[in-house]
Amino acid sequence: MLSFLSYNKHCLFLSVEISLFSPVPSISWKRSDGNPLTKKIEHNKTKGVLEIPDVQQEDEGSYECIAGNVRGRNIARGRLFVYGKHID
């Protein structure tokens, strides 16, 4: 599972702990349902952070973070639920 979830203003951050990996792994994110990540979503390939600005109903779903290096590969999975509508 994803190890951390935070919400700041109108942006959601999903992250995984990768500091224990040596050598530092390459990181990638994807939706588990096969749909592509939308263009608004940003991900840091070295820190294991996925940033979803202006979270909407269409962002709901399962996400996977894949971390890999010469020693192997690990996958963290989590599900994002979006309830209600955006209110300023």
HTML snippet that shows the backbone in 3Dmol.js (N, CA, C, O; Angstrom):
<script src="https://3Dmol.org/build/3Dmol-min.js"></script>
<div id="view" style="width:600px;height:400px;position:relative"></div>
<script>
const pdb = `
ATOM      1  N   MET A   1       0.830  -1.186   0.000  1.00  0.00           N
ATOM      2  CA  MET A   1       0.000   0.000   0.000  1.00  0.00           C
ATOM      3  C   MET A   1       0.876   1.252   0.000  1.00  0.00           C
ATOM      4  O   MET A   1       2.049   1.220   0.372  1.00  0.00           O
ATOM      5  N   LEU A   2       0.263   2.352  -0.430  1.00  0.00           N
ATOM      6  CA  LEU A   2       0.978   3.608  -0.387  1.00  0.00           C
ATOM      7  C   LEU A   2       1.183   3.989   1.065  1.00  0.00           C
ATOM      8  O   LEU A   2       0.304   3.778   1.901  1.00  0.00           O
ATOM      9  N   SER A   3       2.336   4.547   1.361  1.00  0.00           N
ATOM     10  CA  SER A   3       2.677   4.790   2.752  1.00  0.00           C
ATOM     11  C   SER A   3       2.236   6.151   3.278  1.00  0.00           C
ATOM     12  O   SER A   3       2.250   6.371   4.489  1.00  0.00           O
ATOM     13  N   PHE A   4       1.844   7.070   2.392  1.00  0.00           N
ATOM     14  CA  PHE A   4       1.539   8.414   2.869  1.00  0.00           C
ATOM     15  C   PHE A   4       0.571   9.090   1.927  1.00  0.00           C
ATOM     16  O   PHE A   4       0.674   8.957   0.707  1.00  0.00           O
ATOM     17  N   LEU A   5      -0.361   9.806   2.494  1.00  0.00           N
ATOM     18  CA  LEU A   5      -1.336  10.545   1.711  1.00  0.00           C
ATOM     19  C   LEU A   5      -1.532  11.888   2.387  1.00  0.00           C
ATOM     20  O   LEU A   5      -1.771  11.938   3.593  1.00  0.00           O
ATOM     21  N   SER A   6      -1.437  12.979   1.638  1.00  0.00           N
ATOM     22  CA  SER A   6      -1.694  14.290   2.237  1.00  0.00           C
ATOM     23  C   SER A   6      -2.457  15.160   1.252  1.00  0.00           C
ATOM     24  O   SER A   6      -2.377  14.974   0.037  1.00  0.00           O
ATOM     25  N   TYR A   7      -3.190  16.103   1.795  1.00  0.00           N
ATOM     26  CA  TYR A   7      -3.992  17.018   0.988  1.00  0.00           C
ATOM     27  C   TYR A   7      -3.665  18.424   1.441  1.00  0.00           C
ATOM     28  O   TYR A   7      -3.805  18.764   2.616  1.00  0.00           O
ATOM     29  N   ASN A   8      -3.225  19.241   0.491  1.00  0.00           N
ATOM     30  CA  ASN A   8      -2.828  20.605   0.804  1.00  0.00           C
ATOM     31  C   ASN A   8      -3.560  21.549  -0.137  1.00  0.00           C
ATOM     32  O   ASN A   8      -3.312  21.539  -1.343  1.00  0.00           O
ATOM     33  N   LYS A   9      -4.448  22.352   0.396  1.00  0.00           N
ATOM     34  CA  LYS A   9      -5.272  23.274  -0.373  1.00  0.00           C
ATOM     35  C   LYS A   9      -6.091  22.480  -1.378  1.00  0.00           C
ATOM     36  O   LYS A   9      -7.075  21.853  -0.984  1.00  0.00           O
ATOM     37  N   HIS A  10      -5.732  22.477  -2.653  1.00  0.00           N
ATOM     38  CA  HIS A  10      -6.494  21.752  -3.670  1.00  0.00           C
ATOM     39  C   HIS A  10      -5.624  20.716  -4.363  1.00  0.00           C
ATOM     40  O   HIS A  10      -5.885  20.353  -5.510  1.00  0.00           O
ATOM     41  N   CYS A  11      -4.605  20.244  -3.684  1.00  0.00           N
ATOM     42  CA  CYS A  11      -3.666  19.315  -4.299  1.00  0.00           C
ATOM     43  C   CYS A  11      -3.478  18.096  -3.400  1.00  0.00           C
ATOM     44  O   CYS A  11      -3.288  18.226  -2.191  1.00  0.00           O
ATOM     45  N   LEU A  12      -3.533  16.917  -4.002  1.00  0.00           N
ATOM     46  CA  LEU A  12      -3.355  15.670  -3.275  1.00  0.00           C
ATOM     47  C   LEU A  12      -1.972  15.120  -3.584  1.00  0.00           C
ATOM     48  O   LEU A  12      -1.536  15.129  -4.735  1.00  0.00           O
ATOM     49  N   PHE A  13      -1.281  14.640  -2.551  1.00  0.00           N
ATOM     50  CA  PHE A  13       0.048  14.060  -2.714  1.00  0.00           C
ATOM     51  C   PHE A  13       0.022  12.609  -2.249  1.00  0.00           C
ATOM     52  O   PHE A  13      -0.355  12.329  -1.111  1.00  0.00           O
ATOM     53  N   LEU A  14       0.415  11.694  -3.112  1.00  0.00           N
ATOM     54  CA  LEU A  14       0.591  10.296  -2.760  1.00  0.00           C
ATOM     55  C   LEU A  14       2.087  10.043  -2.770  1.00  0.00           C
ATOM     56  O   LEU A  14       2.778  10.464  -3.698  1.00  0.00           O
ATOM     57  N   SER A  15       2.597   9.364  -1.756  1.00  0.00           N
ATOM     58  CA  SER A  15       4.034   9.106  -1.748  1.00  0.00           C
ATOM     59  C   SER A  15       4.332   7.752  -1.135  1.00  0.00           C
ATOM     60  O   SER A  15       3.524   7.186  -0.399  1.00  0.00           O
ATOM     61  N   VAL A  16       5.503   7.253  -1.454  1.00  0.00           N
ATOM     62  CA  VAL A  16       6.002   6.001  -0.895  1.00  0.00           C
ATOM     63  C   VAL A  16       7.380   6.253  -0.308  1.00  0.00           C
ATOM     64  O   VAL A  16       8.106   7.130  -0.775  1.00  0.00           O
ATOM     65  N   GLU A  17       7.739   5.492   0.710  1.00  0.00           N
ATOM     66  CA  GLU A  17       9.046   5.616   1.358  1.00  0.00           C
ATOM     67  C   GLU A  17      10.065   4.825   0.553  1.00  0.00           C
ATOM     68  O   GLU A  17       9.941   3.609   0.407  1.00  0.00           O
ATOM     69  N   ILE A  18      11.082   5.522   0.027  1.00  0.00           N
ATOM     70  CA  ILE A  18      12.107   4.838  -0.765  1.00  0.00           C
ATOM     71  C   ILE A  18      13.506   5.034  -0.204  1.00  0.00           C
ATOM     72  O   ILE A  18      14.474   4.581  -0.816  1.00  0.00           O
ATOM     73  N   SER A  19      13.642   5.687   0.930  1.00  0.00           N
ATOM     74  CA  SER A  19      14.967   6.011   1.454  1.00  0.00           C
ATOM     75  C   SER A  19      15.775   4.785   1.856  1.00  0.00           C
ATOM     76  O   SER A  19      16.995   4.879   1.994  1.00  0.00           O
ATOM     77  N   LEU A  20      15.138   3.651   2.047  1.00  0.00           N
ATOM     78  CA  LEU A  20      15.861   2.454   2.474  1.00  0.00           C
ATOM     79  C   LEU A  20      16.451   1.663   1.304  1.00  0.00           C
ATOM     80  O   LEU A  20      17.217   0.721   1.511  1.00  0.00           O
ATOM     81  N   PHE A  21      16.093   2.045   0.081  1.00  0.00           N
ATOM     82  CA  PHE A  21      16.585   1.332  -1.095  1.00  0.00           C
ATOM     83  C   PHE A  21      17.999   1.772  -1.449  1.00  0.00           C
ATOM     84  O   PHE A  21      18.304   2.965  -1.438  1.00  0.00           O
ATOM     85  N   SER A  22      18.852   0.820  -1.761  1.00  0.00           N
ATOM     86  CA  SER A  22      20.199   1.120  -2.227  1.00  0.00           C
ATOM     87  C   SER A  22      20.589   0.071  -3.258  1.00  0.00           C
ATOM     88  O   SER A  22      20.500  -1.125  -2.979  1.00  0.00           O
ATOM     89  N   PRO A  23      21.018   0.494  -4.443  1.00  0.00           N
ATOM     90  CA  PRO A  23      21.073   1.878  -4.935  1.00  0.00           C
ATOM     91  C   PRO A  23      19.669   2.464  -5.115  1.00  0.00           C
ATOM     92  O   PRO A  23      18.675   1.739  -5.170  1.00  0.00           O
ATOM     93  N   VAL A  24      19.618   3.795  -5.205  1.00  0.00           N
ATOM     94  CA  VAL A  24      18.348   4.502  -5.347  1.00  0.00           C
ATOM     95  C   VAL A  24      17.611   3.966  -6.573  1.00  0.00           C
ATOM     96  O   VAL A  24      18.192   3.881  -7.655  1.00  0.00           O
ATOM     97  N   PRO A  25      16.343   3.606  -6.414  1.00  0.00           N
ATOM     98  CA  PRO A  25      15.591   3.025  -7.533  1.00  0.00           C
ATOM     99  C   PRO A  25      15.042   4.077  -8.491  1.00  0.00           C
ATOM    100  O   PRO A  25      14.944   5.257  -8.155  1.00  0.00           O
ATOM    101  N   SER A  26      14.690   3.626  -9.678  1.00  0.00           N
ATOM    102  CA  SER A  26      13.908   4.473 -10.572  1.00  0.00           C
ATOM    103  C   SER A  26      12.449   4.286 -10.162  1.00  0.00           C
ATOM    104  O   SER A  26      12.048   3.199  -9.745  1.00  0.00           O
ATOM    105  N   ILE A  27      11.670   5.340 -10.281  1.00  0.00           N
ATOM    106  CA  ILE A  27      10.296   5.343  -9.815  1.00  0.00           C
ATOM    107  C   ILE A  27       9.364   5.649 -10.981  1.00  0.00           C
ATOM    108  O   ILE A  27       9.639   6.535 -11.790  1.00  0.00           O
ATOM    109  N   SER A  28       8.261   4.909 -11.060  1.00  0.00           N
ATOM    110  CA  SER A  28       7.221   5.240 -12.029  1.00  0.00           C
ATOM    111  C   SER A  28       5.858   5.034 -11.373  1.00  0.00           C
ATOM    112  O   SER A  28       5.719   4.251 -10.433  1.00  0.00           O
ATOM    113  N   TRP A  29       4.864   5.743 -11.879  1.00  0.00           N
ATOM    114  CA  TRP A  29       3.499   5.655 -11.374  1.00  0.00           C
ATOM    115  C   TRP A  29       2.570   5.305 -12.517  1.00  0.00           C
ATOM    116  O   TRP A  29       2.826   5.673 -13.664  1.00  0.00           O
ATOM    117  N   LYS A  30       1.497   4.598 -12.214  1.00  0.00           N
ATOM    118  CA  LYS A  30       0.471   4.318 -13.219  1.00  0.00           C
ATOM    119  C   LYS A  30      -0.850   4.057 -12.512  1.00  0.00           C
ATOM    120  O   LYS A  30      -0.894   3.804 -11.308  1.00  0.00           O
ATOM    121  N   ARG A  31      -1.917   4.123 -13.285  1.00  0.00           N
ATOM    122  CA  ARG A  31      -3.230   3.742 -12.774  1.00  0.00           C
ATOM    123  C   ARG A  31      -3.375   2.240 -12.954  1.00  0.00           C
ATOM    124  O   ARG A  31      -2.996   1.695 -13.991  1.00  0.00           O
ATOM    125  N   SER A  32      -3.917   1.577 -11.956  1.00  0.00           N
ATOM    126  CA  SER A  32      -4.075   0.126 -12.010  1.00  0.00           C
ATOM    127  C   SER A  32      -5.117  -0.315 -13.023  1.00  0.00           C
ATOM    128  O   SER A  32      -5.079  -1.449 -13.500  1.00  0.00           O
ATOM    129  N   ASP A  33      -6.057   0.581 -13.359  1.00  0.00           N
ATOM    130  CA  ASP A  33      -7.116   0.219 -14.301  1.00  0.00           C
ATOM    131  C   ASP A  33      -6.680   0.319 -15.762  1.00  0.00           C
ATOM    132  O   ASP A  33      -7.471   0.054 -16.667  1.00  0.00           O
ATOM    133  N   GLY A  34      -5.432   0.697 -15.989  1.00  0.00           N
ATOM    134  CA  GLY A  34      -4.917   0.796 -17.356  1.00  0.00           C
ATOM    135  C   GLY A  34      -5.107   2.154 -18.001  1.00  0.00           C
ATOM    136  O   GLY A  34      -4.510   2.429 -19.042  1.00  0.00           O
ATOM    137  N   ASN A  35      -5.931   3.013 -17.404  1.00  0.00           N
ATOM    138  CA  ASN A  35      -6.103   4.359 -17.938  1.00  0.00           C
ATOM    139  C   ASN A  35      -4.822   5.150 -17.725  1.00  0.00           C
ATOM    140  O   ASN A  35      -4.142   4.968 -16.715  1.00  0.00           O
ATOM    141  N   PRO A  36      -4.483   6.032 -18.672  1.00  0.00           N
ATOM    142  CA  PRO A  36      -3.260   6.828 -18.489  1.00  0.00           C
ATOM    143  C   PRO A  36      -3.447   7.879 -17.400  1.00  0.00           C
ATOM    144  O   PRO A  36      -4.567   8.302 -17.111  1.00  0.00           O
ATOM    145  N   LEU A  37      -2.328   8.291 -16.801  1.00  0.00           N
ATOM    146  CA  LEU A  37      -2.366   9.414 -15.869  1.00  0.00           C
ATOM    147  C   LEU A  37      -2.734  10.655 -16.664  1.00  0.00           C
ATOM    148  O   LEU A  37      -2.235  10.844 -17.773  1.00  0.00           O
ATOM    149  N   THR A  38      -3.601  11.507 -16.117  1.00  0.00           N
ATOM    150  CA  THR A  38      -3.972  12.722 -16.840  1.00  0.00           C
ATOM    151  C   THR A  38      -2.784  13.683 -16.878  1.00  0.00           C
ATOM    152  O   THR A  38      -1.863  13.586 -16.067  1.00  0.00           O
ATOM    153  N   LYS A  39      -2.823  14.602 -17.823  1.00  0.00           N
ATOM    154  CA  LYS A  39      -1.707  15.526 -18.020  1.00  0.00           C
ATOM    155  C   LYS A  39      -1.477  16.432 -16.817  1.00  0.00           C
ATOM    156  O   LYS A  39      -0.363  16.919 -16.621  1.00  0.00           O
ATOM    157  N   LYS A  40      -2.503  16.666 -16.010  1.00  0.00           N
ATOM    158  CA  LYS A  40      -2.338  17.545 -14.841  1.00  0.00           C
ATOM    159  C   LYS A  40      -1.529  16.881 -13.732  1.00  0.00           C
ATOM    160  O   LYS A  40      -0.982  17.566 -12.868  1.00  0.00           O
ATOM    161  N   ILE A  41      -1.451  15.557 -13.750  1.00  0.00           N
ATOM    162  CA  ILE A  41      -0.752  14.821 -12.693  1.00  0.00           C
ATOM    163  C   ILE A  41       0.751  14.874 -12.922  1.00  0.00           C
ATOM    164  O   ILE A  41       1.233  14.622 -14.027  1.00  0.00           O
ATOM    165  N   GLU A  42       1.484  15.205 -11.864  1.00  0.00           N
ATOM    166  CA  GLU A  42       2.944  15.255 -11.938  1.00  0.00           C
ATOM    167  C   GLU A  42       3.528  14.212 -11.002  1.00  0.00           C
ATOM    168  O   GLU A  42       2.971  13.939  -9.938  1.00  0.00           O
ATOM    169  N   HIS A  43       4.661  13.624 -11.405  1.00  0.00           N
ATOM    170  CA  HIS A  43       5.314  12.672 -10.512  1.00  0.00           C
ATOM    171  C   HIS A  43       6.812  12.889 -10.524  1.00  0.00           C
ATOM    172  O   HIS A  43       7.421  13.141 -11.564  1.00  0.00           O
ATOM    173  N   ASN A  44       7.391  12.783  -9.329  1.00  0.00           N
ATOM    174  CA  ASN A  44       8.819  12.936  -9.146  1.00  0.00           C
ATOM    175  C   ASN A  44       9.446  11.558  -9.235  1.00  0.00           C
ATOM    176  O   ASN A  44       9.154  10.691  -8.411  1.00  0.00           O
ATOM    177  N   LYS A  45      10.305  11.341 -10.225  1.00  0.00           N
ATOM    178  CA  LYS A  45      10.854  10.015 -10.487  1.00  0.00           C
ATOM    179  C   LYS A  45      11.923   9.575  -9.494  1.00  0.00           C
ATOM    180  O   LYS A  45      12.321   8.410  -9.504  1.00  0.00           O
ATOM    181  N   THR A  46      12.396  10.476  -8.637  1.00  0.00           N
ATOM    182  CA  THR A  46      13.403  10.075  -7.660  1.00  0.00           C
ATOM    183  C   THR A  46      12.890  10.096  -6.230  1.00  0.00           C
ATOM    184  O   THR A  46      13.493   9.467  -5.360  1.00  0.00           O
ATOM    185  N   LYS A  47      11.797  10.799  -5.958  1.00  0.00           N
ATOM    186  CA  LYS A  47      11.303  10.914  -4.593  1.00  0.00           C
ATOM    187  C   LYS A  47      10.055  10.074  -4.320  1.00  0.00           C
ATOM    188  O   LYS A  47       9.629   9.984  -3.169  1.00  0.00           O
ATOM    189  N   GLY A  48       9.469   9.468  -5.321  1.00  0.00           N
ATOM    190  CA  GLY A  48       8.297   8.638  -5.110  1.00  0.00           C
ATOM    191  C   GLY A  48       7.046   9.409  -4.746  1.00  0.00           C
ATOM    192  O   GLY A  48       6.230   8.928  -3.960  1.00  0.00           O
ATOM    193  N   VAL A  49       6.880  10.616  -5.313  1.00  0.00           N
ATOM    194  CA  VAL A  49       5.720  11.449  -5.010  1.00  0.00           C
ATOM    195  C   VAL A  49       4.880  11.648  -6.264  1.00  0.00           C
ATOM    196  O   VAL A  49       5.401  11.985  -7.327  1.00  0.00           O
ATOM    197  N   LEU A  50       3.579  11.434  -6.127  1.00  0.00           N
ATOM    198  CA  LEU A  50       2.626  11.695  -7.195  1.00  0.00           C
ATOM    199  C   LEU A  50       1.760  12.859  -6.741  1.00  0.00           C
ATOM    200  O   LEU A  50       1.165  12.805  -5.665  1.00  0.00           O
ATOM    201  N   GLU A  51       1.681  13.916  -7.553  1.00  0.00           N
ATOM    202  CA  GLU A  51       0.937  15.117  -7.210  1.00  0.00           C
ATOM    203  C   GLU A  51      -0.281  15.233  -8.114  1.00  0.00           C
ATOM    204  O   GLU A  51      -0.159  15.266  -9.338  1.00  0.00           O
ATOM    205  N   ILE A  52      -1.466  15.294  -7.493  1.00  0.00           N
ATOM    206  CA  ILE A  52      -2.707  15.416  -8.255  1.00  0.00           C
ATOM    207  C   ILE A  52      -3.354  16.754  -7.881  1.00  0.00           C
ATOM    208  O   ILE A  52      -4.018  16.855  -6.850  1.00  0.00           O
ATOM    209  N   PRO A  53      -3.160  17.780  -8.720  1.00  0.00           N
ATOM    210  CA  PRO A  53      -3.768  19.078  -8.415  1.00  0.00           C
ATOM    211  C   PRO A  53      -5.262  19.066  -8.738  1.00  0.00           C
ATOM    212  O   PRO A  53      -5.706  18.310  -9.602  1.00  0.00           O
ATOM    213  N   ASP A  54      -6.029  19.895  -8.051  1.00  0.00           N
ATOM    214  CA  ASP A  54      -7.461  20.059  -8.302  1.00  0.00           C
ATOM    215  C   ASP A  54      -8.157  18.696  -8.433  1.00  0.00           C
ATOM    216  O   ASP A  54      -8.704  18.365  -9.485  1.00  0.00           O
ATOM    217  N   VAL A  55      -8.127  17.926  -7.363  1.00  0.00           N
ATOM    218  CA  VAL A  55      -8.676  16.568  -7.362  1.00  0.00           C
ATOM    219  C   VAL A  55     -10.148  16.586  -7.756  1.00  0.00           C
ATOM    220  O   VAL A  55     -10.947  17.348  -7.212  1.00  0.00           O
ATOM    221  N   GLN A  56     -10.486  15.726  -8.718  1.00  0.00           N
ATOM    222  CA  GLN A  56     -11.848  15.613  -9.232  1.00  0.00           C
ATOM    223  C   GLN A  56     -12.302  14.157  -9.188  1.00  0.00           C
ATOM    224  O   GLN A  56     -11.498  13.258  -8.942  1.00  0.00           O
ATOM    225  N   GLN A  57     -13.580  13.931  -9.425  1.00  0.00           N
ATOM    226  CA  GLN A  57     -14.146  12.583  -9.417  1.00  0.00           C
ATOM    227  C   GLN A  57     -13.404  11.655 -10.379  1.00  0.00           C
ATOM    228  O   GLN A  57     -13.214  10.479 -10.071  1.00  0.00           O
ATOM    229  N   GLU A  58     -12.985  12.162 -11.531  1.00  0.00           N
ATOM    230  CA  GLU A  58     -12.291  11.319 -12.520  1.00  0.00           C
ATOM    231  C   GLU A  58     -10.900  10.866 -12.059  1.00  0.00           C
ATOM    232  O   GLU A  58     -10.305   9.979 -12.672  1.00  0.00           O
ATOM    233  N   ASP A  59     -10.382  11.469 -10.985  1.00  0.00           N
ATOM    234  CA  ASP A  59      -9.099  11.046 -10.428  1.00  0.00           C
ATOM    235  C   ASP A  59      -9.242   9.827  -9.519  1.00  0.00           C
ATOM    236  O   ASP A  59      -8.248   9.193  -9.165  1.00  0.00           O
ATOM    237  N   GLU A  60     -10.468   9.502  -9.146  1.00  0.00           N
ATOM    238  CA  GLU A  60     -10.705   8.350  -8.282  1.00  0.00           C
ATOM    239  C   GLU A  60     -10.239   7.073  -8.978  1.00  0.00           C
ATOM    240  O   GLU A  60     -10.405   6.914 -10.187  1.00  0.00           O
ATOM    241  N   GLY A  61      -9.659   6.174  -8.202  1.00  0.00           N
ATOM    242  CA  GLY A  61      -9.226   4.901  -8.757  1.00  0.00           C
ATOM    243  C   GLY A  61      -8.003   4.364  -8.035  1.00  0.00           C
ATOM    244  O   GLY A  61      -7.559   4.919  -7.031  1.00  0.00           O
ATOM    245  N   SER A  62      -7.474   3.283  -8.562  1.00  0.00           N
ATOM    246  CA  SER A  62      -6.299   2.638  -7.982  1.00  0.00           C
ATOM    247  C   SER A  62      -5.040   3.120  -8.678  1.00  0.00           C
ATOM    248  O   SER A  62      -5.008   3.283  -9.897  1.00  0.00           O
ATOM    249  N   TYR A  63      -4.004   3.344  -7.881  1.00  0.00           N
ATOM    250  CA  TYR A  63      -2.721   3.809  -8.386  1.00  0.00           C
ATOM    251  C   TYR A  63      -1.620   2.856  -7.929  1.00  0.00           C
ATOM    252  O   TYR A  63      -1.720   2.225  -6.877  1.00  0.00           O
ATOM    253  N   GLU A  64      -0.579   2.766  -8.736  1.00  0.00           N
ATOM    254  CA  GLU A  64       0.569   1.928  -8.406  1.00  0.00           C
ATOM    255  C   GLU A  64       1.844   2.730  -8.554  1.00  0.00           C
ATOM    256  O   GLU A  64       2.006   3.508  -9.494  1.00  0.00           O
ATOM    257  N   CYS A  65       2.745   2.527  -7.607  1.00  0.00           N
ATOM    258  CA  CYS A  65       4.084   3.093  -7.688  1.00  0.00           C
ATOM    259  C   CYS A  65       5.043   1.928  -7.844  1.00  0.00           C
ATOM    260  O   CYS A  65       5.066   1.020  -7.013  1.00  0.00           O
ATOM    261  N   ILE A  66       5.836   1.951  -8.907  1.00  0.00           N
ATOM    262  CA  ILE A  66       6.792   0.880  -9.176  1.00  0.00           C
ATOM    263  C   ILE A  66       8.196   1.428  -8.943  1.00  0.00           C
ATOM    264  O   ILE A  66       8.608   2.396  -9.581  1.00  0.00           O
ATOM    265  N   ALA A  67       8.927   0.799  -8.021  1.00  0.00           N
ATOM    266  CA  ALA A  67      10.306   1.188  -7.716  1.00  0.00           C
ATOM    267  C   ALA A  67      11.211   0.019  -8.059  1.00  0.00           C
ATOM    268  O   ALA A  67      10.961  -1.112  -7.642  1.00  0.00           O
ATOM    269  N   GLY A  68      12.263   0.293  -8.819  1.00  0.00           N
ATOM    270  CA  GLY A  68      13.154  -0.787  -9.194  1.00  0.00           C
ATOM    271  C   GLY A  68      14.592  -0.348  -9.345  1.00  0.00           C
ATOM    272  O   GLY A  68      14.882   0.789  -9.719  1.00  0.00           O
ATOM    273  N   ASN A  69      15.487  -1.275  -9.045  1.00  0.00           N
ATOM    274  CA  ASN A  69      16.910  -1.058  -9.277  1.00  0.00           C
ATOM    275  C   ASN A  69      17.533  -2.417  -9.610  1.00  0.00           C
ATOM    276  O   ASN A  69      16.808  -3.379  -9.863  1.00  0.00           O
ATOM    277  N   VAL A  70      18.841  -2.503  -9.612  1.00  0.00           N
ATOM    278  CA  VAL A  70      19.509  -3.750  -9.999  1.00  0.00           C
ATOM    279  C   VAL A  70      19.209  -4.894  -9.036  1.00  0.00           C
ATOM    280  O   VAL A  70      19.371  -6.060  -9.397  1.00  0.00           O
ATOM    281  N   ARG A  71      18.777  -4.581  -7.828  1.00  0.00           N
ATOM    282  CA  ARG A  71      18.481  -5.612  -6.822  1.00  0.00           C
ATOM    283  C   ARG A  71      17.056  -6.152  -6.901  1.00  0.00           C
ATOM    284  O   ARG A  71      16.740  -7.162  -6.272  1.00  0.00           O
ATOM    285  N   GLY A  72      16.201  -5.489  -7.667  1.00  0.00           N
ATOM    286  CA  GLY A  72      14.830  -5.977  -7.780  1.00  0.00           C
ATOM    287  C   GLY A  72      13.827  -4.868  -7.965  1.00  0.00           C
ATOM    288  O   GLY A  72      14.170  -3.720  -8.247  1.00  0.00           O
ATOM    289  N   ARG A  73      12.575  -5.248  -7.796  1.00  0.00           N
ATOM    290  CA  ARG A  73      11.477  -4.322  -8.047  1.00  0.00           C
ATOM    291  C   ARG A  73      10.419  -4.493  -6.960  1.00  0.00           C
ATOM    292  O   ARG A  73      10.194  -5.598  -6.465  1.00  0.00           O
ATOM    293  N   ASN A  74       9.777  -3.387  -6.597  1.00  0.00           N
ATOM    294  CA  ASN A  74       8.711  -3.415  -5.611  1.00  0.00           C
ATOM    295  C   ASN A  74       7.566  -2.546  -6.103  1.00  0.00           C
ATOM    296  O   ASN A  74       7.790  -1.512  -6.734  1.00  0.00           O
ATOM    297  N   ILE A  75       6.336  -2.966  -5.814  1.00  0.00           N
ATOM    298  CA  ILE A  75       5.160  -2.216  -6.234  1.00  0.00           C
ATOM    299  C   ILE A  75       4.318  -1.889  -5.011  1.00  0.00           C
ATOM    300  O   ILE A  75       3.992  -2.771  -4.216  1.00  0.00           O
ATOM    301  N   ALA A  76       3.963  -0.602  -4.865  1.00  0.00           N
ATOM    302  CA  ALA A  76       3.048  -0.158  -3.807  1.00  0.00           C
ATOM    303  C   ALA A  76       1.740   0.229  -4.478  1.00  0.00           C
ATOM    304  O   ALA A  76       1.736   0.923  -5.495  1.00  0.00           O
ATOM    305  N   ARG A  77       0.634  -0.223  -3.907  1.00  0.00           N
ATOM    306  CA  ARG A  77      -0.677   0.047  -4.497  1.00  0.00           C
ATOM    307  C   ARG A  77      -1.574   0.759  -3.480  1.00  0.00           C
ATOM    308  O   ARG A  77      -1.475   0.538  -2.273  1.00  0.00           O
ATOM    309  N   GLY A  78      -2.436   1.607  -3.997  1.00  0.00           N
ATOM    310  CA  GLY A  78      -3.404   2.290  -3.151  1.00  0.00           C
ATOM    311  C   GLY A  78      -4.599   2.722  -3.967  1.00  0.00           C
ATOM    312  O   GLY A  78      -4.523   2.824  -5.191  1.00  0.00           O
ATOM    313  N   ARG A  79      -5.703   2.976  -3.290  1.00  0.00           N
ATOM    314  CA  ARG A  79      -6.932   3.393  -3.957  1.00  0.00           C
ATOM    315  C   ARG A  79      -7.337   4.766  -3.446  1.00  0.00           C
ATOM    316  O   ARG A  79      -7.346   5.017  -2.241  1.00  0.00           O
ATOM    317  N   LEU A  80      -7.670   5.645  -4.375  1.00  0.00           N
ATOM    318  CA  LEU A  80      -8.123   6.994  -4.069  1.00  0.00           C
ATOM    319  C   LEU A  80      -9.635   7.054  -4.247  1.00  0.00           C
ATOM    320  O   LEU A  80     -10.158   6.729  -5.313  1.00  0.00           O
ATOM    321  N   PHE A  81     -10.331   7.470  -3.192  1.00  0.00           N
ATOM    322  CA  PHE A  81     -11.775   7.682  -3.255  1.00  0.00           C
ATOM    323  C   PHE A  81     -12.034   9.176  -3.194  1.00  0.00           C
ATOM    324  O   PHE A  81     -11.440   9.873  -2.371  1.00  0.00           O
ATOM    325  N   VAL A  82     -12.902   9.671  -4.042  1.00  0.00           N
ATOM    326  CA  VAL A  82     -13.262  11.091  -4.055  1.00  0.00           C
ATOM    327  C   VAL A  82     -14.729  11.184  -3.684  1.00  0.00           C
ATOM    328  O   VAL A  82     -15.586  10.644  -4.384  1.00  0.00           O
ATOM    329  N   TYR A  83     -15.024  11.870  -2.582  1.00  0.00           N
ATOM    330  CA  TYR A  83     -16.385  12.031  -2.106  1.00  0.00           C
ATOM    331  C   TYR A  83     -16.793  13.494  -2.219  1.00  0.00           C
ATOM    332  O   TYR A  83     -16.007  14.384  -1.896  1.00  0.00           O
ATOM    333  N   GLY A  84     -17.996  13.744  -2.669  1.00  0.00           N
ATOM    334  CA  GLY A  84     -18.514  15.111  -2.730  1.00  0.00           C
ATOM    335  C   GLY A  84     -17.937  15.885  -3.897  1.00  0.00           C
ATOM    336  O   GLY A  84     -17.306  15.316  -4.787  1.00  0.00           O
ATOM    337  N   LYS A  85     -18.160  17.179  -3.882  1.00  0.00           N
ATOM    338  CA  LYS A  85     -17.646  18.024  -4.950  1.00  0.00           C
ATOM    339  C   LYS A  85     -16.745  19.090  -4.369  1.00  0.00           C
ATOM    340  O   LYS A  85     -16.775  19.374  -3.172  1.00  0.00           O
ATOM    341  N   HIS A  86     -15.946  19.672  -5.240  1.00  0.00           N
ATOM    342  CA  HIS A  86     -14.981  20.705  -4.851  1.00  0.00           C
ATOM    343  C   HIS A  86     -15.710  21.959  -4.407  1.00  0.00           C
ATOM    344  O   HIS A  86     -16.607  22.438  -5.100  1.00  0.00           O
ATOM    345  N   ILE A  87     -15.326  22.499  -3.242  1.00  0.00           N
ATOM    346  CA  ILE A  87     -15.912  23.728  -2.727  1.00  0.00           C
ATOM    347  C   ILE A  87     -14.769  24.691  -2.402  1.00  0.00           C
ATOM    348  O   ILE A  87     -13.838  24.330  -1.682  1.00  0.00           O
ATOM    349  N   ASP A  88     -14.835  25.901  -2.925  1.00  0.00           N
ATOM    350  CA  ASP A  88     -13.811  26.915  -2.628  1.00  0.00           C
ATOM    351  C   ASP A  88     -14.034  27.531  -1.279  1.00  0.00           C
ATOM    352  O   ASP A  88     -13.270  28.402  -0.864  1.00  0.00           O
TER     353      ASP A  88
END
`;
const viewer = $3Dmol.createViewer("view");
viewer.addModel(pdb, "pdb");
viewer.setStyle({}, {cartoon: {color: "spectrum"}});
viewer.zoomTo();
viewer.render();
</script>
